[in-house]
Amino acid sequence: MQKSRNLNTAIILLLVVAIAAGAYSLLRSPAPKQPPEIPPAPSTPVPTPAPVPIEPMPGVPQFDAGKYKAEPVVSIYRAETGSIESLPLEKYLEGVIAKEMFPDWPVEALAAQAIASRTLTISAIEAGTIRRLHGTDVSTSKEELQAYAPEKVNDKVREAVKRTRGQIILYNGTLVNAIYSSCNAQVGATKEESFPTEIQGPTPYFQPIHDDCFEYAPAEQHNWTIKIPGSQVAAAIGYKGNPRDITILERGPSGRILYIGAGDKKVYGSDFRKRIGYDRLKSTLVTEMTYDGKNFTFKGMGWGNGVGLCQWGAYTDAQHGKTAAEMITHYYPGVTLTKLWD
């Protein structure tokens, strides 16, 4: 009897467990279903974006690099003697670098100068300016193009020219007017400030960029003072009235003199500097101009036109480990380097 009672109890317990298990299976959340496999999308080739068209700058022709697949031989007018000689362009360039920059400077600074001077050489050939003067491609006159001293060439200069062989500077497919100066007083000049009439086309790569050229530039290029008789200042402007009337009429983006004059007479600051003398008025970045009744006193900064590559800035950059390419793209914003020949 006891066994029968125990058996019934066990059966009842089993039924209770079964019912409870069934209820749990009904109440619990269903197992998550695996998402159906999505067949891979058919591969379609990504279209290559169309090249961005080069917008020509008004008045500036596109440069035909195909004309210079091989290094050209250039005819050189030797201004000192009036003689003419011919050399491969890279060999001629060595003599330019050795004169335009101190040949014992860091190679990267010399290399930046080589790129700028090579570009300026090609620009002169393309424009035909020296050919119209002397029947040659280039001239050794600093006033006409670039100075030249092959006797000063050393291994550093040769290395700088070799390292940058064939490289020139382009902006939007056009040749850059790769002008340069000694010390820009730590701010670059625009075309309007330094070459308002000499350069006809636009030069968006001449901007008031900043550098640290004063870190190494000689003190006499940081700040300078010059006294010039009032009569000479008036003559340079073409003004016949009282010199006391003469003032700086307008400054450009970098702070350089844009116009100076009095009454109905005014001239560009760059023309004024030329008439006074480049070695007297070292730049047009004049910070103060006063008149004592006899002489004008000009206080200013920097030396040179202030446009493009600053040579003392390049020297400073080289001391800080920058490359020639970095210097070029800093001093001529928006440009690219192109290699013409091997």
C-alpha atoms as a printed R data frame, in Angstrom:
    type eleno elety resid chain resno      x       y       z
1   ATOM     1    CA   MET     A     1  0.000   0.000   0.000
2   ATOM     2    CA   GLN     A     2  2.799   2.274   0.930
3   ATOM     3    CA   LYS     A     3  4.562   1.483  -2.371
4   ATOM     4    CA   SER     A     4  1.374   2.274  -4.309
5   ATOM     5    CA   ARG     A     5  1.027   5.606  -2.455
6   ATOM     6    CA   ASN     A     6  4.653   6.473  -3.215
7   ATOM     7    CA   LEU     A     7  4.224   5.610  -6.893
8   ATOM     8    CA   ASN     A     8  1.157   7.832  -7.202
9   ATOM     9    CA   THR     A     9  3.021  10.663  -5.538
10  ATOM    10    CA   ALA     A    10  5.909  10.291  -7.988
11  ATOM    11    CA   ILE     A    11  3.536  10.292 -10.964
12  ATOM    12    CA   ILE     A    12  1.823  13.443  -9.702
13  ATOM    13    CA   LEU     A    13  5.186  15.165  -9.270
14  ATOM    14    CA   LEU     A    14  6.258  14.237 -12.798
15  ATOM    15    CA   LEU     A    15  3.013  15.666 -14.185
16  ATOM    16    CA   VAL     A    16  3.512  18.923 -12.309
17  ATOM    17    CA   VAL     A    17  7.076  19.255 -13.618
18  ATOM    18    CA   ALA     A    18  5.963  18.507 -17.177
19  ATOM    19    CA   ILE     A    19  3.154  21.081 -17.011
20  ATOM    20    CA   ALA     A    20  5.500  23.688 -15.566
21  ATOM    21    CA   ALA     A    21  8.102  23.019 -18.252
22  ATOM    22    CA   GLY     A    22  5.473  23.359 -20.952
23  ATOM    23    CA   ALA     A    23  4.275  26.643 -19.526
24  ATOM    24    CA   TYR     A    24  7.832  27.997 -19.375
25  ATOM    25    CA   SER     A    25  8.404  27.007 -22.970
26  ATOM    26    CA   LEU     A    26  5.295  28.954 -23.930
27  ATOM    27    CA   LEU     A    27  6.213  32.050 -21.891
28  ATOM    28    CA   ARG     A    28  9.925  32.411 -22.642
29  ATOM    29    CA   SER     A    29 11.149  34.565 -25.570
30  ATOM    30    CA   PRO     A    30 11.689  32.630 -28.746
31  ATOM    31    CA   ALA     A    31 15.300  32.050 -29.773
32  ATOM    32    CA   PRO     A    32 16.524  34.770 -32.131
33  ATOM    33    CA   LYS     A    33 16.304  33.836 -35.761
34  ATOM    34    CA   GLN     A    34 19.452  34.026 -37.899
35  ATOM    35    CA   PRO     A    35 19.106  36.768 -40.503
36  ATOM    36    CA   PRO     A    36 18.728  35.448 -43.983
37  ATOM    37    CA   GLU     A    37 21.927  35.442 -46.020
38  ATOM    38    CA   ILE     A    38 22.079  38.415 -48.351
39  ATOM    39    CA   PRO     A    39 23.730  37.597 -51.623
40  ATOM    40    CA   PRO     A    40 26.697  39.919 -52.361
41  ATOM    41    CA   ALA     A    41 25.894  42.827 -54.601
42  ATOM    42    CA   PRO     A    42 27.304  42.494 -58.066
43  ATOM    43    CA   SER     A    43 30.656  44.328 -58.268
44  ATOM    44    CA   THR     A    44 30.478  47.449 -60.392
45  ATOM    45    CA   PRO     A    45 33.577  49.358 -61.432
46  ATOM    46    CA   VAL     A    46 33.999  52.707 -59.650
47  ATOM    47    CA   PRO     A    47 34.120  55.378 -62.327
48  ATOM    48    CA   THR     A    48 37.369  57.366 -62.444
49  ATOM    49    CA   PRO     A    49 36.619  61.006 -61.653
50  ATOM    50    CA   ALA     A    50 37.121  63.336 -64.540
51  ATOM    51    CA   PRO     A    51 40.264  65.451 -64.221
52  ATOM    52    CA   VAL     A    52 39.666  68.942 -62.920
53  ATOM    53    CA   PRO     A    53 40.094  71.286 -65.884
54  ATOM    54    CA   ILE     A    54 42.914  73.800 -65.578
55  ATOM    55    CA   GLU     A    55 41.532  77.279 -65.656
56  ATOM    56    CA   PRO     A    56 43.943  79.530 -67.550
57  ATOM    57    CA   MET     A    57 44.921  82.787 -65.866
58  ATOM    58    CA   PRO     A    58 44.051  85.851 -67.935
59  ATOM    59    CA   GLY     A    59 47.025  87.065 -69.917
60  ATOM    60    CA   VAL     A    60 49.256  84.158 -68.862
61  ATOM    61    CA   PRO     A    61 49.788  81.396 -71.453
62  ATOM    62    CA   GLN     A    62 49.793  77.736 -70.477
63  ATOM    63    CA   PHE     A    63 53.319  76.355 -70.351
64  ATOM    64    CA   ASP     A    64 54.223  73.734 -72.952
65  ATOM    65    CA   ALA     A    65 56.514  71.393 -71.020
66  ATOM    66    CA   GLY     A    66 56.867  69.197 -74.105
67  ATOM    67    CA   LYS     A    67 59.280  71.738 -75.573
68  ATOM    68    CA   TYR     A    68 61.787  70.912 -72.844
69  ATOM    69    CA   LYS     A    69 62.005  67.128 -72.819
70  ATOM    70    CA   ALA     A    70 65.772  67.436 -73.070
71  ATOM    71    CA   GLU     A    71 68.028  69.932 -71.308
72  ATOM    72    CA   PRO     A    72 68.479  72.954 -73.571
73  ATOM    73    CA   VAL     A    73 71.722  74.699 -74.401
74  ATOM    74    CA   VAL     A    74 71.413  78.397 -73.589
75  ATOM    75    CA   SER     A    75 73.189  81.318 -75.208
76  ATOM    76    CA   ILE     A    76 74.634  83.701 -72.610
77  ATOM    77    CA   TYR     A    77 75.342  87.398 -73.019
78  ATOM    78    CA   ARG     A    78 78.322  88.221 -70.767
79  ATOM    79    CA   ALA     A    79 77.490  91.760 -69.674
80  ATOM    80    CA   GLU     A    80 81.022  92.371 -68.345
81  ATOM    81    CA   THR     A    81 82.695  91.775 -71.700
82  ATOM    82    CA   GLY     A    82 79.905  91.935 -74.276
83  ATOM    83    CA   SER     A    83 80.838  88.430 -75.459
84  ATOM    84    CA   ILE     A    84 78.447  85.558 -76.118
85  ATOM    85    CA   GLU     A    85 78.894  81.926 -75.116
86  ATOM    86    CA   SER     A    86 76.739  78.810 -74.925
87  ATOM    87    CA   LEU     A    87 76.379  76.246 -72.153
88  ATOM    88    CA   PRO     A    88 73.957  73.507 -71.081
89  ATOM    89    CA   LEU     A    89 71.334  75.182 -68.913
90  ATOM    90    CA   GLU     A    90 72.248  73.248 -65.748
91  ATOM    91    CA   LYS     A    91 75.906  74.238 -66.124
92  ATOM    92    CA   TYR     A    92 74.933  77.884 -66.583
93  ATOM    93    CA   LEU     A    93 72.707  77.586 -63.514
94  ATOM    94    CA   GLU     A    94 75.667  76.625 -61.322
95  ATOM    95    CA   GLY     A    95 77.262  79.992 -62.036
96  ATOM    96    CA   VAL     A    96 74.004  81.784 -61.242
97  ATOM    97    CA   ILE     A    97 73.526  80.076 -57.875
98  ATOM    98    CA   ALA     A    98 77.137  80.719 -56.879
99  ATOM    99    CA   LYS     A    99 76.581  84.455 -57.375
100 ATOM   100    CA   GLU     A   100 72.970  84.938 -56.310
101 ATOM   101    CA   MET     A   101 73.420  83.067 -53.007
102 ATOM   102    CA   PHE     A   102 76.463  82.471 -50.807
103 ATOM   103    CA   PRO     A   103 77.918  79.220 -52.198
104 ATOM   104    CA   ASP     A   104 78.819  77.887 -48.734
105 ATOM   105    CA   TRP     A   105 75.203  78.000 -47.514
106 ATOM   106    CA   PRO     A   106 73.250  74.794 -46.679
107 ATOM   107    CA   VAL     A   107 72.563  72.614 -49.710
108 ATOM   108    CA   GLU     A   108 68.768  72.733 -49.212
109 ATOM   109    CA   ALA     A   109 68.783  76.535 -49.350
110 ATOM   110    CA   LEU     A   110 70.957  76.411 -52.475
111 ATOM   111    CA   ALA     A   111 68.579  73.818 -53.936
112 ATOM   112    CA   ALA     A   112 65.587  76.120 -53.389
113 ATOM   113    CA   GLN     A   113 67.524  78.885 -55.123
114 ATOM   114    CA   ALA     A   114 68.309  76.500 -57.989
115 ATOM   115    CA   ILE     A   115 64.612  75.716 -58.517
116 ATOM   116    CA   ALA     A   116 63.687  79.406 -58.488
117 ATOM   117    CA   SER     A   117 66.573  80.435 -60.757
118 ATOM   118    CA   ARG     A   118 65.904  77.615 -63.214
119 ATOM   119    CA   THR     A   119 62.262  78.674 -63.442
120 ATOM   120    CA   LEU     A   120 63.259  82.294 -63.946
121 ATOM   121    CA   THR     A   121 65.654  81.228 -66.708
122 ATOM   122    CA   ILE     A   122 62.947  79.283 -68.550
123 ATOM   123    CA   SER     A   123 60.590  82.251 -68.117
124 ATOM   124    CA   ALA     A   124 63.143  84.566 -69.749
125 ATOM   125    CA   ILE     A   125 63.617  82.155 -72.641
126 ATOM   126    CA   GLU     A   126 59.866  81.839 -73.147
127 ATOM   127    CA   ALA     A   127 59.289  85.601 -72.949
128 ATOM   128    CA   GLY     A   128 62.248  86.410 -75.206
129 ATOM   129    CA   THR     A   129 63.140  89.495 -73.150
130 ATOM   130    CA   ILE     A   130 66.915  89.005 -73.297
131 ATOM   131    CA   ARG     A   131 66.792  87.894 -76.927
132 ATOM   132    CA   ARG     A   132 65.241  91.234 -77.836
133 ATOM   133    CA   LEU     A   133 68.052  93.021 -75.985
134 ATOM   134    CA   HIS     A   134 71.115  90.998 -76.962
135 ATOM   135    CA   GLY     A   135 70.029  88.206 -79.288
136 ATOM   136    CA   THR     A   136 70.654  85.593 -76.554
137 ATOM   137    CA   ASP     A   137 68.624  83.494 -74.150
138 ATOM   138    CA   VAL     A   138 70.031  84.969 -70.927
139 ATOM   139    CA   SER     A   139 72.217  87.788 -69.660
140 ATOM   140    CA   THR     A   140 74.666  87.951 -66.764
141 ATOM   141    CA   SER     A   141 73.479  91.450 -65.866
142 ATOM   142    CA   LYS     A   142 71.696  91.456 -62.497
143 ATOM   143    CA   GLU     A   143 69.521  94.317 -63.702
144 ATOM   144    CA   GLU     A   144 68.429  92.345 -66.777
145 ATOM   145    CA   LEU     A   145 68.070  88.849 -65.321
146 ATOM   146    CA   GLN     A   146 70.417  87.074 -62.879
147 ATOM   147    CA   ALA     A   147 74.023  87.559 -61.812
148 ATOM   148    CA   TYR     A   148 76.625  84.963 -62.798
149 ATOM   149    CA   ALA     A   149 79.973  83.894 -61.291
150 ATOM   150    CA   PRO     A   150 81.150  80.470 -62.506
151 ATOM   151    CA   GLU     A   151 84.475  80.937 -60.705
152 ATOM   152    CA   LYS     A   152 82.631  80.704 -57.346
153 ATOM   153    CA   VAL     A   153 81.009  77.326 -58.037
154 ATOM   154    CA   ASN     A   154 81.817  74.690 -55.407
155 ATOM   155    CA   ASP     A   155 80.675  71.159 -54.568
156 ATOM   156    CA   LYS     A   156 77.661  72.405 -52.581
157 ATOM   157    CA   VAL     A   157 76.400  74.390 -55.537
158 ATOM   158    CA   ARG     A   158 76.919  71.456 -57.895
159 ATOM   159    CA   GLU     A   159 75.037  69.167 -55.519
160 ATOM   160    CA   ALA     A   160 72.126  71.607 -55.201
161 ATOM   161    CA   VAL     A   161 71.777  71.927 -58.975
162 ATOM   162    CA   LYS     A   162 72.149  68.173 -59.490
163 ATOM   163    CA   ARG     A   163 69.609  67.343 -56.784
164 ATOM   164    CA   THR     A   164 66.957  69.560 -58.410
165 ATOM   165    CA   ARG     A   165 67.887  68.889 -62.030
166 ATOM   166    CA   GLY     A   166 65.106  69.864 -64.428
167 ATOM   167    CA   GLN     A   167 62.709  71.073 -61.704
168 ATOM   168    CA   ILE     A   168 60.661  74.212 -62.283
169 ATOM   169    CA   ILE     A   169 57.697  75.893 -60.595
170 ATOM   170    CA   LEU     A   170 54.212  76.003 -62.123
171 ATOM   171    CA   TYR     A   171 50.979  77.578 -60.972
172 ATOM   172    CA   ASN     A   172 47.844  76.163 -62.538
173 ATOM   173    CA   GLY     A   173 49.826  75.044 -65.576
174 ATOM   174    CA   THR     A   174 51.580  78.385 -66.075
175 ATOM   175    CA   LEU     A   175 55.187  79.374 -65.462
176 ATOM   176    CA   VAL     A   176 55.768  81.197 -62.206
177 ATOM   177    CA   ASN     A   177 57.654  84.491 -62.165
178 ATOM   178    CA   ALA     A   178 60.085  83.009 -59.659
179 ATOM   179    CA   ILE     A   179 61.484  86.314 -58.415
180 ATOM   180    CA   TYR     A   180 63.375  86.297 -55.122
181 ATOM   181    CA   SER     A   181 64.989  88.730 -52.698
182 ATOM   182    CA   SER     A   182 67.596  88.870 -49.960
183 ATOM   183    CA   CYS     A   183 65.489  89.558 -46.854
184 ATOM   184    CA   ASN     A   184 61.741  90.183 -46.944
185 ATOM   185    CA   ALA     A   185 61.624  91.518 -43.347
186 ATOM   186    CA   GLN     A   186 59.591  88.446 -42.392
187 ATOM   187    CA   VAL     A   187 56.624  89.319 -44.634
188 ATOM   188    CA   GLY     A   188 56.349  88.758 -48.375
189 ATOM   189    CA   ALA     A   189 55.422  91.455 -50.874
190 ATOM   190    CA   THR     A   190 52.682  91.317 -53.501
191 ATOM   191    CA   LYS     A   191 53.128  92.127 -57.175
192 ATOM   192    CA   GLU     A   192 51.335  95.450 -56.723
193 ATOM   193    CA   GLU     A   193 53.866  96.482 -54.095
194 ATOM   194    CA   SER     A   194 57.044  95.522 -55.967
195 ATOM   195    CA   PHE     A   195 56.314  94.978 -59.686
196 ATOM   196    CA   PRO     A   196 53.053  96.833 -60.433
197 ATOM   197    CA   THR     A   197 53.853  97.564 -64.085
198 ATOM   198    CA   GLU     A   198 56.703  95.197 -64.947
199 ATOM   199    CA   ILE     A   199 54.586  92.036 -64.587
200 ATOM   200    CA   GLN     A   200 51.416  92.211 -66.651
201 ATOM   201    CA   GLY     A   201 49.566  89.019 -65.756
202 ATOM   202    CA   PRO     A   202 48.117  87.941 -62.408
203 ATOM   203    CA   THR     A   203 50.485  86.493 -59.787
204 ATOM   204    CA   PRO     A   204 48.308  84.879 -57.093
205 ATOM   205    CA   TYR     A   205 51.418  83.132 -55.732
206 ATOM   206    CA   PHE     A   206 52.907  86.445 -54.506
207 ATOM   207    CA   GLN     A   207 51.341  86.783 -51.073
208 ATOM   208    CA   PRO     A   208 52.251  88.449 -47.748
209 ATOM   209    CA   ILE     A   209 53.453  85.159 -46.274
210 ATOM   210    CA   HIS     A   210 55.484  85.173 -43.056
211 ATOM   211    CA   ASP     A   211 58.837  83.650 -42.194
212 ATOM   212    CA   ASP     A   212 61.651  83.902 -39.623
213 ATOM   213    CA   CYS     A   213 64.403  85.350 -41.782
214 ATOM   214    CA   PHE     A   214 65.548  87.711 -39.010
215 ATOM   215    CA   GLU     A   215 66.799  84.706 -37.048
216 ATOM   216    CA   TYR     A   216 69.954  84.612 -39.202
217 ATOM   217    CA   ALA     A   217 69.841  87.704 -41.432
218 ATOM   218    CA   PRO     A   218 72.469  90.384 -40.698
219 ATOM   219    CA   ALA     A   219 71.351  93.115 -38.290
220 ATOM   220    CA   GLU     A   220 71.636  95.792 -40.987
221 ATOM   221    CA   GLN     A   221 68.855  94.023 -42.883
222 ATOM   222    CA   HIS     A   222 66.536  93.928 -39.864
223 ATOM   223    CA   ASN     A   223 66.267  97.688 -39.429
224 ATOM   224    CA   TRP     A   224 67.928 100.544 -41.273
225 ATOM   225    CA   THR     A   225 67.838 104.328 -41.401
226 ATOM   226    CA   ILE     A   226 68.732 106.602 -44.307
227 ATOM   227    CA   LYS     A   227 68.647 110.379 -44.728
228 ATOM   228    CA   ILE     A   228 67.779 111.733 -48.182
229 ATOM   229    CA   PRO     A   229 67.651 115.445 -49.094
230 ATOM   230    CA   GLY     A   230 64.121 116.731 -49.560
231 ATOM   231    CA   SER     A   231 65.022 118.026 -53.020
232 ATOM   232    CA   GLN     A   232 65.948 114.497 -54.154
233 ATOM   233    CA   VAL     A   233 62.768 112.999 -52.738
234 ATOM   234    CA   ALA     A   234 60.706 115.675 -54.484
235 ATOM   235    CA   ALA     A   235 62.549 115.119 -57.766
236 ATOM   236    CA   ALA     A   236 61.932 111.368 -57.568
237 ATOM   237    CA   ILE     A   237 58.221 112.077 -57.299
238 ATOM   238    CA   GLY     A   238 58.183 114.930 -59.804
239 ATOM   239    CA   TYR     A   239 56.820 117.356 -57.222
240 ATOM   240    CA   LYS     A   240 57.851 121.033 -57.425
241 ATOM   241    CA   GLY     A   241 56.173 122.247 -54.250
242 ATOM   242    CA   ASN     A   242 57.344 122.151 -50.651
243 ATOM   243    CA   PRO     A   243 58.884 118.733 -49.869
244 ATOM   244    CA   ARG     A   244 57.094 118.871 -46.518
245 ATOM   245    CA   ASP     A   245 53.886 118.058 -48.414
246 ATOM   246    CA   ILE     A   246 55.191 114.641 -49.467
247 ATOM   247    CA   THR     A   247 53.645 111.704 -47.631
248 ATOM   248    CA   ILE     A   248 53.107 107.979 -47.965
249 ATOM   249    CA   LEU     A   249 49.679 107.925 -49.608
250 ATOM   250    CA   GLU     A   250 48.882 104.230 -49.478
251 ATOM   251    CA   ARG     A   251 50.411 100.987 -48.228
252 ATOM   252    CA   GLY     A   252 50.003  97.516 -49.675
253 ATOM   253    CA   PRO     A   253 48.945  94.272 -47.953
254 ATOM   254    CA   SER     A   254 52.403  93.682 -46.456
255 ATOM   255    CA   GLY     A   255 52.770  97.265 -45.224
256 ATOM   256    CA   ARG     A   256 55.115  98.369 -48.020
257 ATOM   257    CA   ILE     A   257 54.715 101.710 -49.749
258 ATOM   258    CA   LEU     A   258 52.200 101.382 -52.555
259 ATOM   259    CA   TYR     A   259 52.053 105.089 -53.420
260 ATOM   260    CA   ILE     A   260 54.043 108.106 -52.269
261 ATOM   261    CA   GLY     A   261 53.432 111.688 -53.397
262 ATOM   262    CA   ALA     A   262 52.030 115.145 -52.857
263 ATOM   263    CA   GLY     A   263 49.463 117.339 -54.599
264 ATOM   264    CA   ASP     A   264 48.643 115.865 -57.989
265 ATOM   265    CA   LYS     A   265 51.868 113.837 -58.098
266 ATOM   266    CA   LYS     A   266 52.151 110.274 -56.929
267 ATOM   267    CA   VAL     A   267 54.351 107.334 -57.873
268 ATOM   268    CA   TYR     A   268 54.518 103.671 -57.005
269 ATOM   269    CA   GLY     A   269 56.699 102.910 -54.022
270 ATOM   270    CA   SER     A   270 58.749 100.530 -56.178
271 ATOM   271    CA   ASP     A   271 59.418 103.279 -58.746
272 ATOM   272    CA   PHE     A   272 60.344 105.680 -55.970
273 ATOM   273    CA   ARG     A   273 62.890 103.207 -54.591
274 ATOM   274    CA   LYS     A   274 64.364 102.696 -58.062
275 ATOM   275    CA   ARG     A   275 64.784 106.444 -58.575
276 ATOM   276    CA   ILE     A   276 66.332 106.978 -55.143
277 ATOM   277    CA   GLY     A   277 68.617 103.959 -55.563
278 ATOM   278    CA   TYR     A   278 68.189 100.333 -54.508
279 ATOM   279    CA   ASP     A   279 71.229 100.436 -52.225
280 ATOM   280    CA   ARG     A   280 70.086 103.641 -50.509
281 ATOM   281    CA   LEU     A   281 66.431 102.778 -49.919
282 ATOM   282    CA   LYS     A   282 66.901  99.099 -49.136
283 ATOM   283    CA   SER     A   283 63.219  98.247 -49.388
284 ATOM   284    CA   THR     A   284 59.789  99.873 -49.555
285 ATOM   285    CA   LEU     A   285 58.830  98.453 -46.166
286 ATOM   286    CA   VAL     A   286 59.281 101.900 -44.629
287 ATOM   287    CA   THR     A   287 58.075 102.083 -41.044
288 ATOM   288    CA   GLU     A   288 58.665 105.791 -40.515
289 ATOM   289    CA   MET     A   289 59.241 108.837 -42.739
290 ATOM   290    CA   THR     A   290 59.957 112.275 -41.240
291 ATOM   291    CA   TYR     A   291 61.135 115.620 -42.599
292 ATOM   292    CA   ASP     A   292 63.248 118.149 -40.713
293 ATOM   293    CA   GLY     A   293 63.020 120.969 -43.227
294 ATOM   294    CA   LYS     A   294 66.078 119.787 -45.131
295 ATOM   295    CA   ASN     A   295 66.265 115.999 -45.160
296 ATOM   296    CA   PHE     A   296 63.815 113.137 -45.078
297 ATOM   297    CA   THR     A   297 64.678 110.342 -42.661
298 ATOM   298    CA   PHE     A   298 63.446 106.932 -43.740
299 ATOM   299    CA   LYS     A   299 63.366 104.041 -41.286
300 ATOM   300    CA   GLY     A   300 62.636 100.633 -42.724
301 ATOM   301    CA   MET     A   301 63.072  96.881 -42.635
302 ATOM   302    CA   GLY     A   302 64.445  94.198 -44.946
303 ATOM   303    CA   TRP     A   303 66.460  94.379 -48.132
304 ATOM   304    CA   GLY     A   304 65.163  93.831 -51.623
305 ATOM   305    CA   ASN     A   305 61.821  93.641 -53.377
306 ATOM   306    CA   GLY     A   306 60.397  91.168 -50.839
307 ATOM   307    CA   VAL     A   307 58.728  89.016 -53.502
308 ATOM   308    CA   GLY     A   308 58.895  85.230 -53.636
309 ATOM   309    CA   LEU     A   309 61.780  83.251 -52.158
310 ATOM   310    CA   CYS     A   310 63.459  85.050 -49.267
311 ATOM   311    CA   GLN     A   311 67.084  83.951 -49.301
312 ATOM   312    CA   TRP     A   312 67.729  84.515 -45.604
313 ATOM   313    CA   GLY     A   313 64.416  82.819 -44.915
314 ATOM   314    CA   ALA     A   314 65.600  79.828 -46.952
315 ATOM   315    CA   TYR     A   315 68.818  79.781 -44.934
316 ATOM   316    CA   THR     A   316 66.766  79.761 -41.715
317 ATOM   317    CA   ASP     A   317 64.481  77.016 -43.038
318 ATOM   318    CA   ALA     A   318 67.488  74.881 -43.962
319 ATOM   319    CA   GLN     A   319 68.879  75.269 -40.450
320 ATOM   320    CA   HIS     A   320 65.540  73.947 -39.153
321 ATOM   321    CA   GLY     A   321 65.587  70.917 -41.436
322 ATOM   322    CA   LYS     A   322 63.118  71.971 -44.115
323 ATOM   323    CA   THR     A   323 63.518  70.755 -47.677
324 ATOM   324    CA   ALA     A   324 63.867  72.848 -50.800
325 ATOM   325    CA   ALA     A   325 60.411  71.737 -51.958
326 ATOM   326    CA   GLU     A   326 58.867  72.875 -48.659
327 ATOM   327    CA   MET     A   327 60.546  76.252 -49.014
328 ATOM   328    CA   ILE     A   328 59.307  76.738 -52.572
329 ATOM   329    CA   THR     A   329 55.685  75.861 -51.769
330 ATOM   330    CA   HIS     A   330 55.793  78.192 -48.759
331 ATOM   331    CA   TYR     A   331 57.183  81.229 -50.576
332 ATOM   332    CA   TYR     A   332 55.044  80.694 -53.695
333 ATOM   333    CA   PRO     A   333 51.670  79.506 -52.293
334 ATOM   334    CA   GLY     A   334 49.602  77.215 -54.491
335 ATOM   335    CA   VAL     A   335 52.410  76.135 -56.826
336 ATOM   336    CA   THR     A   336 53.597  72.699 -57.899
337 ATOM   337    CA   LEU     A   337 57.050  71.442 -58.834
338 ATOM   338    CA   THR     A   338 57.462  69.827 -62.245
339 ATOM   339    CA   LYS     A   339 60.476  67.997 -63.633
340 ATOM   340    CA   LEU     A   340 61.137  68.843 -67.272
341 ATOM   341    CA   TRP     A   341 64.170  66.701 -68.109
342 ATOM   342    CA   ASP     A   342 66.208  63.910 -66.519
